[in-house]
Amino acid sequence: MSKSSHNINISILNESGRLDSILDAIRAQTDKAIELARTTIQLSDVDIIFSYNPAETVPHLGFGGYTPDAHTVQISVDADNTEVVRTIDEELVHTLLHEFHHAMRWRSVGYGETLGEALVTEGLADHFDVEVTGGAPSLWTQGFSNEELNALLVRARAEFDNVDYSHTDWFFGGNGLPKWGGYALGYFIVGKYLAEHLGVTAASLCNVEAREIFK
């Protein structure tokens, strides 16, 4: 375990040694992500936990993120993925920034229970990453035409307030919904809001309820 400033603990669960080859890269890129995040948000009091858990990773990355509450960011890693040596250096910062925004949002309005709230939360996190790094949007927010996004929006409107929506279908594909459709739609919705409110940023919207974005 290592401790950053602002009460940010970085724990790498590695008794098996399976993460040995990427330990230095994990530490370096995590420190970089923390420094970037704190240029716009008051990130503090967070445990960042890395563990070998291939089942919870994004295949093209070799790792995946999950933020279950306001103070915990979990990063699952597949050290056997042949891409992970490259992606740790190139993509881990983006995943961490995304999850850091979730952690800050958990401290006020929360992740959200409805489809509409989840769309906004995910869209804000992806826009935050782009704002902070100045890089390209994540792969899962791209690849959809405006016509496809508008069709998704029409379907989503009927479920915006639904707490029983299928998160798996909307964000990972299923039941006629495309893979990553929820991420792309959330990015689209938040992008429209930001375009209409110049000077407002995803960082500044950490505490704003989803219904304000829908307006």
C-alpha positions as CSV (number, residue, x, y, z in Angstrom):
1,M,0.0,0.0,0.0
2,S,1.2,3.5,-0.8
3,K,-0.4,6.8,0.4
4,S,-0.7,9.9,-1.7
5,S,-1.4,13.3,-0.3
6,H,-5.0,14.2,0.5
7,N,-5.7,10.8,2.1
8,I,-5.7,8.9,-1.2
9,N,-4.5,5.3,-0.6
10,I,-3.3,3.1,-3.4
11,S,-3.5,-0.6,-2.7
12,I,-2.3,-3.2,-5.1
13,L,-3.4,-6.7,-4.1
14,N,-0.5,-8.8,-5.5
15,E,0.5,-11.6,-3.1
16,S,0.4,-14.0,-6.1
17,G,2.9,-11.8,-8.0
18,R,0.7,-11.8,-11.1
19,L,0.9,-8.1,-11.4
20,D,4.7,-7.8,-10.9
21,S,5.4,-6.9,-14.5
22,I,3.1,-3.8,-14.5
23,L,3.5,-2.6,-10.9
24,D,5.6,0.4,-11.7
25,A,3.3,1.5,-14.5
26,I,0.3,1.2,-12.3
27,R,1.8,3.4,-9.7
28,A,3.1,6.0,-12.1
29,Q,-0.2,6.3,-14.0
30,T,-2.3,6.4,-10.9
31,D,-0.2,9.2,-9.5
32,K,-0.6,11.0,-12.8
33,A,-4.4,10.6,-12.7
34,I,-4.6,11.9,-9.2
35,E,-2.6,15.0,-10.1
36,L,-4.7,15.6,-13.1
37,A,-8.0,15.2,-11.3
38,R,-7.1,17.6,-8.6
39,T,-6.6,20.4,-11.1
40,T,-10.4,20.7,-11.2
41,I,-12.0,18.6,-8.3
42,Q,-11.1,18.3,-4.6
43,L,-10.4,14.6,-4.8
44,S,-9.6,13.2,-1.4
45,D,-10.3,10.3,1.0
46,V,-10.3,7.6,-1.6
47,D,-9.0,4.0,-1.5
48,I,-7.9,2.9,-5.0
49,I,-7.7,-0.9,-5.1
50,F,-6.0,-2.9,-7.8
51,S,-6.5,-6.6,-8.1
52,Y,-6.2,-9.5,-10.5
53,N,-9.7,-10.1,-11.7
54,P,-10.0,-10.9,-15.4
55,A,-13.8,-11.4,-15.3
56,E,-14.4,-7.7,-14.6
57,T,-12.1,-6.3,-17.2
58,V,-12.8,-4.6,-20.6
59,P,-11.1,-7.0,-23.1
60,H,-9.5,-4.4,-25.3
61,L,-8.0,-2.7,-22.3
62,G,-7.1,-5.6,-20.0
63,F,-8.6,-3.7,-17.0
64,G,-11.9,-2.2,-15.8
65,G,-13.1,0.2,-13.2
66,Y,-15.9,0.2,-10.7
67,T,-16.8,2.8,-8.0
68,P,-19.3,1.4,-5.6
69,D,-19.3,4.3,-3.2
70,A,-17.8,7.8,-2.5
71,H,-14.5,6.5,-1.2
72,T,-13.6,3.4,-3.1
73,V,-12.3,2.9,-6.6
74,Q,-11.8,-0.7,-7.7
75,I,-9.6,-1.5,-10.7
76,S,-9.7,-5.1,-11.9
77,V,-6.7,-6.2,-14.0
78,D,-6.0,-9.1,-16.3
79,A,-2.2,-9.4,-16.3
80,D,-2.5,-12.2,-18.9
81,N,-4.0,-9.9,-21.5
82,T,-1.4,-9.3,-24.1
83,E,-2.5,-5.6,-24.5
84,V,-2.3,-4.6,-20.8
85,V,1.4,-3.6,-20.9
86,R,0.5,-1.0,-23.5
87,T,-2.9,0.0,-22.2
88,I,-1.7,0.6,-18.6
89,D,0.5,3.4,-20.0
90,E,-1.9,4.7,-22.5
91,E,-5.4,4.2,-21.1
92,L,-5.4,3.7,-17.3
93,V,-5.4,7.4,-16.6
94,H,-8.6,7.8,-18.5
95,T,-10.3,5.0,-16.6
96,L,-9.2,6.4,-13.3
97,L,-10.4,9.9,-14.1
98,H,-13.8,8.5,-15.1
99,E,-14.0,6.6,-11.8
100,F,-12.8,9.7,-9.7
101,H,-15.7,11.7,-11.1
102,H,-18.1,8.9,-10.0
103,A,-16.6,9.0,-6.5
104,M,-17.2,12.8,-6.2
105,R,-20.7,12.4,-7.5
106,W,-21.4,9.7,-5.0
107,R,-20.8,12.4,-2.3
108,S,-23.8,14.5,-3.3
109,V,-26.5,13.2,-5.6
110,G,-25.1,9.7,-5.9
111,Y,-24.7,7.5,-9.0
112,G,-28.5,7.4,-9.5
113,E,-31.1,4.7,-9.4
114,T,-33.0,5.4,-12.7
115,L,-31.8,5.0,-16.3
116,G,-31.8,8.7,-16.8
117,E,-29.6,9.3,-13.8
118,A,-27.2,6.5,-14.9
119,L,-26.9,8.0,-18.4
120,V,-26.0,11.4,-17.0
121,T,-23.6,10.1,-14.4
122,E,-21.7,8.1,-17.1
123,G,-21.8,10.9,-19.6
124,L,-20.4,13.4,-17.1
125,A,-17.6,11.0,-16.1
126,D,-16.5,10.6,-19.8
127,H,-16.7,14.3,-20.4
128,F,-14.6,15.0,-17.3
129,D,-11.9,12.7,-18.6
130,V,-11.8,14.6,-21.9
131,E,-11.8,18.0,-20.2
132,V,-8.9,17.1,-17.9
133,T,-6.7,15.3,-20.4
134,G,-7.6,17.1,-23.6
135,G,-7.6,13.8,-25.3
136,A,-10.1,11.9,-27.5
137,P,-13.3,10.6,-26.0
138,S,-13.3,6.9,-24.9
139,L,-14.0,4.3,-27.5
140,W,-17.4,3.4,-25.9
141,T,-18.7,6.9,-26.5
142,Q,-18.0,6.8,-30.2
143,G,-19.2,4.8,-33.2
144,F,-22.8,5.9,-33.3
145,S,-24.3,8.3,-35.8
146,N,-26.6,11.1,-34.7
147,E,-29.5,9.1,-36.1
148,E,-28.6,6.1,-34.0
149,L,-28.2,8.3,-30.9
150,N,-31.5,10.0,-31.4
151,A,-33.2,6.6,-31.8
152,L,-31.6,5.5,-28.6
153,L,-32.8,8.7,-27.0
154,V,-36.4,8.1,-28.1
155,R,-36.2,4.6,-26.5
156,A,-34.5,5.9,-23.3
157,R,-37.1,8.6,-22.7
158,A,-39.7,6.0,-22.1
159,E,-37.5,4.6,-19.3
160,F,-35.8,7.7,-17.9
161,D,-37.5,7.4,-14.5
162,N,-37.4,3.6,-14.4
163,V,-35.5,2.1,-11.5
164,D,-36.0,-1.4,-12.9
165,Y,-34.2,-0.8,-16.1
166,S,-31.5,-3.3,-17.2
167,H,-28.1,-1.7,-16.7
168,T,-26.5,-4.6,-18.5
169,D,-28.6,-4.2,-21.6
170,W,-28.3,-0.4,-21.8
171,F,-24.5,-0.2,-21.2
172,F,-23.2,-3.5,-22.4
173,G,-25.7,-4.6,-25.0
174,G,-28.7,-6.9,-25.1
175,N,-32.5,-7.0,-25.7
176,G,-32.0,-5.1,-29.0
177,L,-29.7,-2.4,-27.5
178,P,-26.2,-2.1,-28.9
179,K,-23.0,-2.6,-26.9
180,W,-22.0,0.6,-25.0
181,G,-25.2,2.3,-26.2
182,G,-25.8,3.8,-22.8
183,Y,-22.3,5.2,-22.6
184,A,-22.6,6.8,-26.0
185,L,-26.1,8.2,-25.3
186,G,-25.0,9.6,-21.9
187,Y,-22.0,11.3,-23.5
188,F,-24.3,12.7,-26.2
189,I,-26.9,14.1,-23.7
190,V,-24.2,15.7,-21.5
191,G,-22.5,17.1,-24.6
192,K,-25.6,18.8,-25.7
193,Y,-26.0,20.4,-22.3
194,L,-22.4,21.6,-22.2
195,A,-22.7,23.1,-25.7
196,E,-25.8,25.1,-24.5
197,H,-24.2,26.2,-21.3
198,L,-20.8,27.7,-22.2
199,G,-18.4,27.9,-19.4
200,V,-20.0,25.0,-17.5
201,T,-17.8,21.9,-17.2
202,A,-18.3,18.3,-16.2
203,A,-16.2,18.9,-13.2
204,S,-18.5,21.7,-12.0
205,L,-21.5,19.4,-12.5
206,C,-20.4,16.8,-10.0
207,N,-23.2,17.8,-7.6
208,V,-25.9,18.6,-10.1
209,E,-29.0,16.4,-10.3
210,A,-29.7,14.6,-13.6
211,R,-33.0,16.3,-14.0
212,E,-31.2,19.6,-14.4
213,I,-29.3,18.1,-17.3
214,F,-32.5,16.8,-18.9
215,K,-33.9,20.4,-18.9
